[in-house]
Amino acid sequence: MPEKIFDKQSAIVTGAGQGIGFEIARQLCLRGASVILNDVDDSLAKEAGEKITAEGGICFAMPGDASDVSFIQSMVDAAVEKFGSLHIVIANAGITLFADFFEYTPESFNKVMQLNLGGSFFLAQSAAKQMKKQYPETTGTGGRILFMSSVVGHQAHKNLAAYAITKAGLEMLAKNLVVELSPYNITVNAIAPGATLTERTLHDTEYEKTWRRITPIGKPATVSDIANAALFMVSPGSGHITGQSLIIDGGWTSVSPSPY
């Protein structure tokens, strides 16, 4: 991928204080994009923005709740105010609340739905309105919207019924929005990571060993593996790809052995 492939483009990445989201935001900045970096954790967001800026990237931290519709609109407004337009949106923010199906509470269910599905839906809506408004002035470049799905949107995983609903739903949302957004040359896709080494997963000392054993390629993904796929899906090189979901899992969904 060319070094400055995203030069003069602007982006929003939610849930980017650490892990996959941070690496996506970082790689976008290093390749020329100007990025609004969001995380619900104020200190994480600011620290992440400072790290990327120190590497030479143009990155502004916007801490806040990515499921709140008014805050979502404020991120889009900030991108336009700071950068003049908005080209790329990556709805990465999400939560995983493990629980047995028989014990799952309405509170947990609603929380997962509101952020994973609702936050992604309304971020896409706000961004697409701006991209549609820009369309005649951007010589047909349109925009790129990317949802963060998961392998559990394809294969059953114990104690993740509610989370899996949201991830499968995001893939259908990407497919459905093709009808709405293609006239404005806005592509909308999803990526579905499998087991990935992040700050969160590495708290489990057995995580890497377990997924090395059950992943056909012999190792879990790194955040760079996922970021590389995300950047391709929002790059000029993917301009004829829309309504699709790309699984990045080292082959796990082909055989699907349980980590339990």
C-alpha positions as protocol buffer text, in pm:
chain_id: "A"
residue {
  index: 1
  type: MET
  ca { x: 0 y: 0 z: 0 }
}
residue {
  index: 2
  type: PRO
  ca { x: 150 y: 338 z: -101 }
}
residue {
  index: 3
  type: GLU
  ca { x: 289 y: 534 z: 191 }
}
residue {
  index: 4
  type: LYS
  ca { x: 49 y: 833 z: 168 }
}
residue {
  index: 5
  type: ILE
  ca { x: -250 y: 664 z: 7 }
}
residue {
  index: 6
  type: PHE
  ca { x: -493 y: 854 z: 233 }
}
residue {
  index: 7
  type: ASP
  ca { x: -337 y: 1196 z: 181 }
}
residue {
  index: 8
  type: LYS
  ca { x: -596 y: 1481 z: 209 }
}
residue {
  index: 9
  type: GLN
  ca { x: -860 y: 1241 z: 341 }
}
residue {
  index: 10
  type: SER
  ca { x: -1028 y: 1262 z: 679 }
}
residue {
  index: 11
  type: ALA
  ca { x: -1160 y: 983 z: 898 }
}
residue {
  index: 12
  type: ILE
  ca { x: -1343 y: 897 z: 1219 }
}
residue {
  index: 13
  type: VAL
  ca { x: -1248 y: 583 z: 1410 }
}
residue {
  index: 14
  type: THR
  ca { x: -1452 y: 494 z: 1719 }
}
residue {
  index: 15
  type: GLY
  ca { x: -1337 y: 277 z: 2007 }
}
residue {
  index: 16
  type: ALA
  ca { x: -978 y: 357 z: 1920 }
}
residue {
  index: 17
  type: GLY
  ca { x: -811 y: 417 z: 2254 }
}
residue {
  index: 18
  type: GLN
  ca { x: -626 y: 89 z: 2229 }
}
residue {
  index: 19
  type: GLY
  ca { x: -620 y: -244 z: 2048 }
}
residue {
  index: 20
  type: ILE
  ca { x: -752 y: -283 z: 1694 }
}
residue {
  index: 21
  type: GLY
  ca { x: -911 y: 61 z: 1678 }
}
residue {
  index: 22
  type: PHE
  ca { x: -594 y: 236 z: 1784 }
}
residue {
  index: 23
  type: GLU
  ca { x: -385 y: 55 z: 1524 }
}
residue {
  index: 24
  type: ILE
  ca { x: -637 y: 137 z: 1251 }
}
residue {
  index: 25
  type: ALA
  ca { x: -632 y: 505 z: 1347 }
}
residue {
  index: 26
  type: ARG
  ca { x: -253 y: 503 z: 1369 }
}
residue {
  index: 27
  type: GLN
  ca { x: -207 y: 341 z: 1029 }
}
residue {
  index: 28
  type: LEU
  ca { x: -454 y: 581 z: 867 }
}
residue {
  index: 29
  type: CYS
  ca { x: -260 y: 877 z: 1007 }
}
residue {
  index: 30
  type: LEU
  ca { x: 77 y: 737 z: 904 }
}
residue {
  index: 31
  type: ARG
  ca { x: -59 y: 701 z: 550 }
}
residue {
  index: 32
  type: GLY
  ca { x: -172 y: 1060 z: 530 }
}
residue {
  index: 33
  type: ALA
  ca { x: -525 y: 1076 z: 674 }
}
residue {
  index: 34
  type: SER
  ca { x: -642 y: 1325 z: 934 }
}
residue {
  index: 35
  type: VAL
  ca { x: -831 y: 1135 z: 1204 }
}
residue {
  index: 36
  type: ILE
  ca { x: -1087 y: 1198 z: 1475 }
}
residue {
  index: 37
  type: LEU
  ca { x: -1003 y: 929 z: 1733 }
}
residue {
  index: 38
  type: ASN
  ca { x: -1283 y: 836 z: 1971 }
}
residue {
  index: 39
  type: ASP
  ca { x: -1294 y: 630 z: 2287 }
}
residue {
  index: 40
  type: VAL
  ca { x: -1537 y: 631 z: 2580 }
}
residue {
  index: 41
  type: ASP
  ca { x: -1238 y: 643 z: 2816 }
}
residue {
  index: 42
  type: ASP
  ca { x: -1119 y: 1002 z: 2833 }
}
residue {
  index: 43
  type: SER
  ca { x: -760 y: 927 z: 2932 }
}
residue {
  index: 44
  type: LEU
  ca { x: -722 y: 644 z: 2680 }
}
residue {
  index: 45
  type: ALA
  ca { x: -849 y: 862 z: 2397 }
}
residue {
  index: 46
  type: LYS
  ca { x: -619 y: 1152 z: 2482 }
}
residue {
  index: 47
  type: GLU
  ca { x: -316 y: 927 z: 2531 }
}
residue {
  index: 48
  type: ALA
  ca { x: -382 y: 751 z: 2201 }
}
residue {
  index: 49
  type: GLY
  ca { x: -415 y: 1082 z: 2017 }
}
residue {
  index: 50
  type: GLU
  ca { x: -91 y: 1207 z: 2168 }
}
residue {
  index: 51
  type: LYS
  ca { x: 95 y: 889 z: 2068 }
}
residue {
  index: 52
  type: ILE
  ca { x: -15 y: 919 z: 1707 }
}
residue {
  index: 53
  type: THR
  ca { x: 59 y: 1291 z: 1695 }
}
residue {
  index: 54
  type: ALA
  ca { x: 408 y: 1222 z: 1831 }
}
residue {
  index: 55
  type: GLU
  ca { x: 464 y: 992 z: 1532 }
}
residue {
  index: 56
  type: GLY
  ca { x: 378 y: 1275 z: 1297 }
}
residue {
  index: 57
  type: GLY
  ca { x: 11 y: 1198 z: 1242 }
}
residue {
  index: 58
  type: ILE
  ca { x: -278 y: 1444 z: 1239 }
}
residue {
  index: 59
  type: CYS
  ca { x: -504 y: 1303 z: 1510 }
}
residue {
  index: 60
  type: PHE
  ca { x: -762 y: 1467 z: 1737 }
}
residue {
  index: 61
  type: ALA
  ca { x: -902 y: 1281 z: 2036 }
}
residue {
  index: 62
  type: MET
  ca { x: -1277 y: 1301 z: 2100 }
}
residue {
  index: 63
  type: PRO
  ca { x: -1368 y: 1110 z: 2416 }
}
residue {
  index: 64
  type: GLY
  ca { x: -1734 y: 1019 z: 2439 }
}
residue {
  index: 65
  type: ASP
  ca { x: -2008 y: 760 z: 2414 }
}
residue {
  index: 66
  type: ALA
  ca { x: -2021 y: 625 z: 2059 }
}
residue {
  index: 67
  type: SER
  ca { x: -2376 y: 501 z: 2117 }
}
residue {
  index: 68
  type: ASP
  ca { x: -2509 y: 852 z: 2186 }
}
residue {
  index: 69
  type: VAL
  ca { x: -2668 y: 997 z: 1874 }
}
residue {
  index: 70
  type: SER
  ca { x: -2594 y: 1360 z: 1963 }
}
residue {
  index: 71
  type: PHE
  ca { x: -2229 y: 1277 z: 2032 }
}
residue {
  index: 72
  type: ILE
  ca { x: -2208 y: 1086 z: 1705 }
}
residue {
  index: 73
  type: GLN
  ca { x: -2325 y: 1395 z: 1519 }
}
residue {
  index: 74
  type: SER
  ca { x: -2071 y: 1606 z: 1707 }
}
residue {
  index: 75
  type: MET
  ca { x: -1790 y: 1382 z: 1577 }
}
residue {
  index: 76
  type: VAL
  ca { x: -1907 y: 1426 z: 1219 }
}
residue {
  index: 77
  type: ASP
  ca { x: -1940 y: 1801 z: 1271 }
}
residue {
  index: 78
  type: ALA
  ca { x: -1591 y: 1816 z: 1423 }
}
residue {
  index: 79
  type: ALA
  ca { x: -1439 y: 1631 z: 1129 }
}
residue {
  index: 80
  type: VAL
  ca { x: -1596 y: 1876 z: 883 }
}
residue {
  index: 81
  type: GLU
  ca { x: -1498 y: 2176 z: 1094 }
}
residue {
  index: 82
  type: LYS
  ca { x: -1136 y: 2065 z: 1134 }
}
residue {
  index: 83
  type: PHE
  ca { x: -1072 y: 1901 z: 798 }
}
residue {
  index: 84
  type: GLY
  ca { x: -1334 y: 2047 z: 563 }
}
residue {
  index: 85
  type: SER
  ca { x: -1496 y: 1714 z: 474 }
}
residue {
  index: 86
  type: LEU
  ca { x: -1533 y: 1351 z: 580 }
}
residue {
  index: 87
  type: HIS
  ca { x: -1421 y: 1057 z: 367 }
}
residue {
  index: 88
  type: ILE
  ca { x: -1383 y: 751 z: 591 }
}
residue {
  index: 89
  type: VAL
  ca { x: -1575 y: 623 z: 893 }
}
residue {
  index: 90
  type: ILE
  ca { x: -1483 y: 309 z: 1084 }
}
residue {
  index: 91
  type: ALA
  ca { x: -1739 y: 203 z: 1345 }
}
residue {
  index: 92
  type: ASN
  ca { x: -1509 y: 6 z: 1569 }
}
residue {
  index: 93
  type: ALA
  ca { x: -1661 y: 80 z: 1912 }
}
residue {
  index: 94
  type: GLY
  ca { x: -1830 y: -220 z: 2071 }
}
residue {
  index: 95
  type: ILE
  ca { x: -1863 y: -419 z: 2389 }
}
residue {
  index: 96
  type: THR
  ca { x: -1859 y: -788 z: 2466 }
}
residue {
  index: 97
  type: LEU
  ca { x: -2066 y: -899 z: 2766 }
}
residue {
  index: 98
  type: PHE
  ca { x: -2022 y: -1274 z: 2820 }
}
residue {
  index: 99
  type: ALA
  ca { x: -2305 y: -1454 z: 2999 }
}
residue {
  index: 100
  type: ASP
  ca { x: -2500 y: -1775 z: 2989 }
}
residue {
  index: 101
  type: PHE
  ca { x: -2810 y: -1741 z: 2771 }
}
residue {
  index: 102
  type: PHE
  ca { x: -3038 y: -1852 z: 3056 }
}
residue {
  index: 103
  type: GLU
  ca { x: -2900 y: -1579 z: 3283 }
}
residue {
  index: 104
  type: TYR
  ca { x: -2863 y: -1290 z: 3036 }
}
residue {
  index: 105
  type: THR
  ca { x: -3028 y: -975 z: 3166 }
}
residue {
  index: 106
  type: PRO
  ca { x: -3230 y: -716 z: 2972 }
}
residue {
  index: 107
  type: GLU
  ca { x: -2986 y: -451 z: 3092 }
}
residue {
  index: 108
  type: SER
  ca { x: -2689 y: -633 z: 2939 }
}
residue {
  index: 109
  type: PHE
  ca { x: -2880 y: -709 z: 2620 }
}
residue {
  index: 110
  type: ASN
  ca { x: -2986 y: -349 z: 2569 }
}
residue {
  index: 111
  type: LYS
  ca { x: -2635 y: -217 z: 2642 }
}
residue {
  index: 112
  type: VAL
  ca { x: -2478 y: -444 z: 2379 }
}
residue {
  index: 113
  type: MET
  ca { x: -2746 y: -362 z: 2121 }
}
residue {
  index: 114
  type: GLN
  ca { x: -2729 y: 12 z: 2180 }
}
residue {
  index: 115
  type: LEU
  ca { x: -2354 y: 40 z: 2122 }
}
residue {
  index: 116
  type: ASN
  ca { x: -2273 y: -240 z: 1879 }
}
residue {
  index: 117
  type: LEU
  ca { x: -2575 y: -200 z: 1654 }
}
residue {
  index: 118
  type: GLY
  ca { x: -2723 y: 139 z: 1737 }
}
residue {
  index: 119
  type: GLY
  ca { x: -2393 y: 325 z: 1755 }
}
residue {
  index: 120
  type: SER
  ca { x: -2275 y: 179 z: 1426 }
}
residue {
  index: 121
  type: PHE
  ca { x: -2609 y: 242 z: 1253 }
}
residue {
  index: 122
  type: PHE
  ca { x: -2632 y: 606 z: 1352 }
}
residue {
  index: 123
  type: LEU
  ca { x: -2265 y: 677 z: 1289 }
}
residue {
  index: 124
  type: ALA
  ca { x: -2312 y: 542 z: 938 }
}
residue {
  index: 125
  type: GLN
  ca { x: -2626 y: 752 z: 899 }
}
residue {
  index: 126
  type: SER
  ca { x: -2463 y: 1077 z: 1013 }
}
residue {
  index: 127
  type: ALA
  ca { x: -2150 y: 1014 z: 808 }
}
residue {
  index: 128
  type: ALA
  ca { x: -2345 y: 918 z: 497 }
}
residue {
  index: 129
  type: LYS
  ca { x: -2551 y: 1237 z: 515 }
}
residue {
  index: 130
  type: GLN
  ca { x: -2228 y: 1436 z: 512 }
}
residue {
  index: 131
  type: MET
  ca { x: -2076 y: 1225 z: 234 }
}
residue {
  index: 132
  type: LYS
  ca { x: -2393 y: 1263 z: 28 }
}
residue {
  index: 133
  type: LYS
  ca { x: -2378 y: 1641 z: 76 }
}
residue {
  index: 134
  type: GLN
  ca { x: -2014 y: 1642 z: -38 }
}
residue {
  index: 135
  type: TYR
  ca { x: -2067 y: 1412 z: -335 }
}
residue {
  index: 136
  type: PRO
  ca { x: -2107 y: 1665 z: -619 }
}
residue {
  index: 137
  type: GLU
  ca { x: -1804 y: 1861 z: -497 }
}
residue {
  index: 138
  type: THR
  ca { x: -1571 y: 1563 z: -453 }
}
residue {
  index: 139
  type: THR
  ca { x: -1554 y: 1459 z: -818 }
}
residue {
  index: 140
  type: GLY
  ca { x: -1733 y: 1137 z: -745 }
}
residue {
  index: 141
  type: THR
  ca { x: -1509 y: 1008 z: -469 }
}
residue {
  index: 142
  type: GLY
  ca { x: -1803 y: 947 z: -235 }
}
residue {
  index: 143
  type: GLY
  ca { x: -1689 y: 785 z: 88 }
}
residue {
  index: 144
  type: ARG
  ca { x: -1604 y: 467 z: 277 }
}
residue {
  index: 145
  type: ILE
  ca { x: -1794 y: 321 z: 572 }
}
residue {
  index: 146
  type: LEU
  ca { x: -1661 y: 14 z: 753 }
}
residue {
  index: 147
  type: PHE
  ca { x: -1832 y: -187 z: 1026 }
}
residue {
  index: 148
  type: MET
  ca { x: -1650 y: -411 z: 1273 }
}
residue {
  index: 149
  type: SER
  ca { x: -1811 y: -754 z: 1276 }
}
residue {
  index: 150
  type: SER
  ca { x: -1663 y: -1074 z: 1422 }
}
residue {
  index: 151
  type: VAL
  ca { x: -1621 y: -1442 z: 1350 }
}
residue {
  index: 152
  type: VAL
  ca { x: -1900 y: -1502 z: 1603 }
}
residue {
  index: 153
  type: GLY
  ca { x: -2132 y: -1345 z: 1347 }
}
residue {
  index: 154
  type: HIS
  ca { x: -2060 y: -1660 z: 1143 }
}
residue {
  index: 155
  type: GLN
  ca { x: -2004 y: -1936 z: 1397 }
}
residue {
  index: 156
  type: ALA
  ca { x: -2163 y: -2008 z: 1734 }
}
residue {
  index: 157
  type: HIS
  ca { x: -1957 y: -1926 z: 2041 }
}
residue {
  index: 158
  type: LYS
  ca { x: -2061 y: -2010 z: 2395 }
}
residue {
  index: 159
  type: ASN
  ca { x: -2198 y: -1725 z: 2612 }
}
residue {
  index: 160
  type: LEU
  ca { x: -2200 y: -1473 z: 2327 }
}
residue {
  index: 161
  type: ALA
  ca { x: -2554 y: -1495 z: 2191 }
}
residue {
  index: 162
  type: ALA
  ca { x: -2635 y: -1124 z: 2223 }
}
residue {
  index: 163
  type: TYR
  ca { x: -2295 y: -1011 z: 2094 }
}
residue {
  index: 164
  type: ALA
  ca { x: -2322 y: -1250 z: 1798 }
}
residue {
  index: 165
  type: ILE
  ca { x: -2660 y: -1102 z: 1702 }
}
residue {
  index: 166
  type: THR
  ca { x: -2503 y: -759 z: 1673 }
}
residue {
  index: 167
  type: LYS
  ca { x: -2214 y: -878 z: 1462 }
}
residue {
  index: 168
  type: ALA
  ca { x: -2429 y: -1073 z: 1218 }
}
residue {
  index: 169
  type: GLY
  ca { x: -2662 y: -773 z: 1207 }
}
residue {
  index: 170
  type: LEU
  ca { x: -2381 y: -538 z: 1110 }
}
residue {
  index: 171
  type: GLU
  ca { x: -2294 y: -755 z: 813 }
}
residue {
  index: 172
  type: MET
  ca { x: -2657 y: -744 z: 696 }
}
residue {
  index: 173
  type: LEU
  ca { x: -2657 y: -369 z: 751 }
}
residue {
  index: 174
  type: ALA
  ca { x: -2355 y: -335 z: 523 }
}
residue {
  index: 175
  type: LYS
  ca { x: -2532 y: -537 z: 256 }
}
residue {
  index: 176
  type: ASN
  ca { x: -2860 y: -347 z: 288 }
}
residue {
  index: 177
  type: LEU
  ca { x: -2701 y: -2 z: 275 }
}
residue {
  index: 178
  type: VAL
  ca { x: -2559 y: -78 z: -70 }
}
residue {
  index: 179
  type: VAL
  ca { x: -2905 y: 10 z: -203 }
}
residue {
  index: 180
  type: GLU
  ca { x: -2911 y: 342 z: -17 }
}
residue {
  index: 181
  type: LEU
  ca { x: -2554 y: 460 z: -57 }
}
residue {
  index: 182
  type: SER
  ca { x: -2424 y: 340 z: -392 }
}
residue {
  index: 183
  type: PRO
  ca { x: -2582 y: 628 z: -589 }
}
residue {
  index: 184
  type: TYR
  ca { x: -2344 y: 858 z: -401 }
}
residue {
  index: 185
  type: ASN
  ca { x: -2040 y: 633 z: -454 }
}
residue {
  index: 186
  type: ILE
  ca { x: -2029 y: 550 z: -83 }
}
residue {
  index: 187
  type: THR
  ca { x: -1907 y: 198 z: -21 }
}
residue {
  index: 188
  type: VAL
  ca { x: -2008 y: 13 z: 294 }
}
residue {
  index: 189
  type: ASN
  ca { x: -1843 y: -308 z: 410 }
}
residue {
  index: 190
  type: ALA
  ca { x: -1756 y: -505 z: 722 }
}
residue {
  index: 191
  type: ILE
  ca { x: -1455 y: -693 z: 848 }
}
residue {
  index: 192
  type: ALA
  ca { x: -1487 y: -985 z: 1087 }
}
residue {
  index: 193
  type: PRO
  ca { x: -1179 y: -1042 z: 1303 }
}
residue {
  index: 194
  type: GLY
  ca { x: -1115 y: -1368 z: 1479 }
}
residue {
  index: 195
  type: ALA
  ca { x: -896 y: -1413 z: 1785 }
}
residue {
  index: 196
  type: THR
  ca { x: -664 y: -1114 z: 1809 }
}
residue {
  index: 197
  type: LEU
  ca { x: -384 y: -1025 z: 2050 }
}
residue {
  index: 198
  type: THR
  ca { x: -480 y: -698 z: 2219 }
}
residue {
  index: 199
  type: GLU
  ca { x: -432 y: -541 z: 2560 }
}
residue {
  index: 200
  type: ARG
  ca { x: -764 y: -690 z: 2665 }
}
residue {
  index: 201
  type: THR
  ca { x: -716 y: -1048 z: 2543 }
}
residue {
  index: 202
  type: LEU
  ca { x: -360 y: -1070 z: 2674 }
}
residue {
  index: 203
  type: HIS
  ca { x: -495 y: -1033 z: 3029 }
}
residue {
  index: 204
  type: ASP
  ca { x: -582 y: -1401 z: 2987 }
}
residue {
  index: 205
  type: THR
  ca { x: -249 y: -1581 z: 3014 }
}
residue {
  index: 206
  type: GLU
  ca { x: -388 y: -1883 z: 2825 }
}
residue {
  index: 207
  type: TYR
  ca { x: -539 y: -1685 z: 2538 }
}
residue {
  index: 208
  type: GLU
  ca { x: -249 y: -1690 z: 2293 }
}
residue {
  index: 209
  type: LYS
  ca { x: -164 y: -2054 z: 2363 }
}
residue {
  index: 210
  type: THR
  ca { x: -524 y: -2165 z: 2317 }
}
residue {
  index: 211
  type: TRP
  ca { x: -572 y: -1984 z: 1988 }
}
residue {
  index: 212
  type: ARG
  ca { x: -238 y: -2098 z: 1854 }
}
residue {
  index: 213
  type: ARG
  ca { x: -359 y: -2453 z: 1905 }
}
residue {
  index: 214
  type: ILE
  ca { x: -699 y: -2417 z: 1737 }
}
residue {
  index: 215
  type: THR
  ca { x: -624 y: -2169 z: 1456 }
}
residue {
  index: 216
  type: PRO
  ca { x: -529 y: -2348 z: 1132 }
}
residue {
  index: 217
  type: ILE
  ca { x: -257 y: -2096 z: 1046 }
}
residue {
  index: 218
  type: GLY
  ca { x: -104 y: -2159 z: 1389 }
}
residue {
  index: 219
  type: LYS
  ca { x: -143 y: -1822 z: 1561 }
}
residue {
  index: 220
  type: PRO
  ca { x: -400 y: -1558 z: 1651 }
}
residue {
  index: 221
  type: ALA
  ca { x: -404 y: -1227 z: 1464 }
}
residue {
  index: 222
  type: THR
  ca { x: -212 y: -918 z: 1565 }
}
residue {
  index: 223
  type: VAL
  ca { x: -375 y: -576 z: 1561 }
}
residue {
  index: 224
  type: SER
  ca { x: -168 y: -501 z: 1250 }
}
residue {
  index: 225
  type: ASP
  ca { x: -325 y: -798 z: 1071 }
}
residue {
  index: 226
  type: ILE
  ca { x: -671 y: -654 z: 1130 }
}
residue {
  index: 227
  type: ALA
  ca { x: -567 y: -295 z: 1057 }
}
residue {
  index: 228
  type: ASN
  ca { x: -415 y: -399 z: 724 }
}
residue {
  index: 229
  type: ALA
  ca { x: -748 y: -547 z: 616 }
}
residue {
  index: 230
  type: ALA
  ca { x: -942 y: -244 z: 741 }
}
residue {
  index: 231
  type: LEU
  ca { x: -718 y: -2 z: 551 }
}
residue {
  index: 232
  type: PHE
  ca { x: -761 y: -198 z: 230 }
}
residue {
  index: 233
  type: MET
  ca { x: -1140 y: -190 z: 266 }
}
residue {
  index: 234
  type: VAL
  ca { x: -1142 y: 191 z: 295 }
}
residue {
  index: 235
  type: SER
  ca { x: -870 y: 253 z: 36 }
}
residue {
  index: 236
  type: PRO
  ca { x: -908 y: 358 z: -329 }
}
residue {
  index: 237
  type: GLY
  ca { x: -813 y: 2 z: -422 }
}
residue {
  index: 238
  type: SER
  ca { x: -1142 y: -133 z: -284 }
}
residue {
  index: 239
  type: GLY
  ca { x: -1363 y: 109 z: -475 }
}
residue {
  index: 240
  type: HIS
  ca { x: -1562 y: -169 z: -646 }
}
residue {
  index: 241
  type: ILE
  ca { x: -1618 y: -365 z: -324 }
}
residue {
  index: 242
  type: THR
  ca { x: -1935 y: -289 z: -131 }
}
residue {
  index: 243
  type: GLY
  ca { x: -2185 y: -483 z: 78 }
}
residue {
  index: 244
  type: GLN
  ca { x: -1922 y: -742 z: 164 }
}
residue {
  index: 245
  type: SER
  ca { x: -1778 y: -894 z: 480 }
}
residue {
  index: 246
  type: LEU
  ca { x: -1415 y: -1002 z: 506 }
}
residue {
  index: 247
  type: ILE
  ca { x: -1319 y: -1261 z: 769 }
}
residue {
  index: 248
  type: ILE
  ca { x: -968 y: -1233 z: 913 }
}
residue {
  index: 249
  type: ASP
  ca { x: -925 y: -1536 z: 1138 }
}
residue {
  index: 250
  type: GLY
  ca { x: -635 y: -1753 z: 1022 }
}
residue {
  index: 251
  type: GLY
  ca { x: -886 y: -2011 z: 897 }
}
residue {
  index: 252
  type: TRP
  ca { x: -1072 y: -2064 z: 1225 }
}
residue {
  index: 253
  type: THR
  ca { x: -1423 y: -2036 z: 1080 }
}
residue {
  index: 254
  type: SER
  ca { x: -1339 y: -2311 z: 829 }
}
residue {
  index: 255
  type: VAL
  ca { x: -1301 y: -2565 z: 1109 }
}
residue {
  index: 256
  type: SER
  ca { x: -1443 y: -2385 z: 1415 }
}
residue {
  index: 257
  type: PRO
  ca { x: -1296 y: -2579 z: 1709 }
}
residue {
  index: 258
  type: SER
  ca { x: -1416 y: -2441 z: 2040 }
}
residue {
  index: 259
  type: PRO
  ca { x: -1163 y: -2271 z: 2269 }
}
residue {
  index: 260
  type: TYR
  ca { x: -1339 y: -2449 z: 2553 }
}
